[in-house]
Amino acid sequence: MSEWIAIGALGLVAVGIPLGMMAVSAILRPSVPEQGKRATYESGEVPTGTARVQINIQYYMVALLFLVFDVETVLIFPWAVIYRSALEQGADLTAVLLPMLIFIGVLVVGLVWAWRNGAVEWVKSPLANRQKTERNV
């Protein structure tokens, strides 16, 4: 039972020290509200606009597709390393090749699905389309 007391005391200390430090900091710090402290920091420049910027979802889609195919490469590499030695030790060709072909087939089906749903098509922003039309006029 003494081990549980030690674990409980360690948990209390682990929670108590940070809470105590935050409480002392809140009591001792100077509180001078001014407009400059509430402004968005932009490398010393005067901020323009709001801090909320909408980022194109295509960046995330490309990143996700990159991760999927990067993991695919990481998983195919060890298979490629042991492929020849498995065949030399008498393994059947289909027993060695079939699982990797199924794995690659599932990834190809996923890529075709993403392609058909427009995940790999880069969509231009409305601002870029407007600027393009203004130049052509």
PyMOL commands that set and color helices and strands:
alter all, ss='L'
color gray80, all
select helices_A, chain A and resi 2-28+35-38+57-88+93-116+126-136
alter helices_A, ss='H'
color red, helices_A
deselect
rebuild
show_as cartoon
